Amino acid sequence: MWINDLKEKLQPELQGAKVFSGAAVTGAQAPYVVLRGISTTPDILTLEAQPTAWGYMWGAYCVGGSPEASYNLAVAAVQALQGRWAGDSLLSCEIAYTGLRVEGLYESLVQIDVQQGRIQ
């Protein structure tokens, strides 16, 4: 399962919120979601502090113009992904935090746990 698999599942469900992989484009307007891998081994970093090993956890950083807007976007992301299959992986979601102020906007994080394997 790849980040684009998540993006394809999420984008049609968010009614106008743009979904980005890795980072939002410069000047992106809220609401939007940024999908990034969450390193489960934070002690393994490159010289630029970039993780070199990804586990089976992704983050959907849900950005809105208010704490409520970012929370509502996070809830929509969970509803779109929870219990869905992406390739041979089952997705399990939880909201890690809500309403964190970042650069004049508000962010809520949805953690997406990927359970690989499927009985055929």
C-alpha positions, 0 to 999 in steps of 0.5 A: 500500500502506498500514499497514493492509495490513501489519497485516492480513497480520501480525496472523493470523500472530503467534499472540496478539501484538497489532499496533498502528499508529503506537503501542501503547495505554497499558499494552499488555502484551508481546508486541506489534508496532507498525507505523510508517513509517520516514522515508528523508528524516530532514532533512525534519521538522515543528517537532514533529520529525515526518517529513513524507515517508515512503519505501517502508520500514516498521518492525515494532517487535516487543516482548517480555518478554525479548531472546529473546521479542522476537527470536522475534516478529521472526522470526515477523514476517519469516516472515509478510511476506517475499516476500508481496504487499500490493496491488501491492507486494512486501514484503522484510524484514530484522531490523535489531536485536534485544533493545534494552531499552526501558522495561523490555521488549525490542524488535527491529526488522524493516525492511519494504521495499516494492517497488512495481509488478507485471507483470500 
